[in-house]
Amino acid sequence: MIADDFEYDHRFAPPSEENLIKLELSRQEAAGLTRREIKCPVCSYRIMSAYTTEGCVKVKCRRCKFEGIISLRWFRRQKSLFRNRW
């Protein structure tokens, strides 16, 4: 059964067959993409992982409690402004 391949809390009922198929298709689609970390724009804490550069997501930082919508296009990579300055 495909449900054994996915991690979920076993206190709840296993996902339906339709959702298992969607999960497997999502996994196959993401296999060819590179994963990158999205960091909080305020405190640089890692708030999520993304596999695409398109779309917007609503996030909440667990550290500084920032809550807002982030465009994955503009938050591709965050470099420090002072890293290569000297």
Sequence and secondary structure as in RCSB ss.txt:
>XXXX:A:sequence
MIADDFEYDHRFAPPSEENLIKLELSRQEAAGLTRREIKCPVCSYRIMSAYTTEGCVKVKCRRCKFEGIISLRWF
RRQKSLFRNRW
>XXXX:A:secstr
 GGGGS   TTS    HHHHHHHHHHHHHHTTS  EEEE TTT  EEEEES SSSEEEEE TTT  EEEEETTTT
S    TTTT  
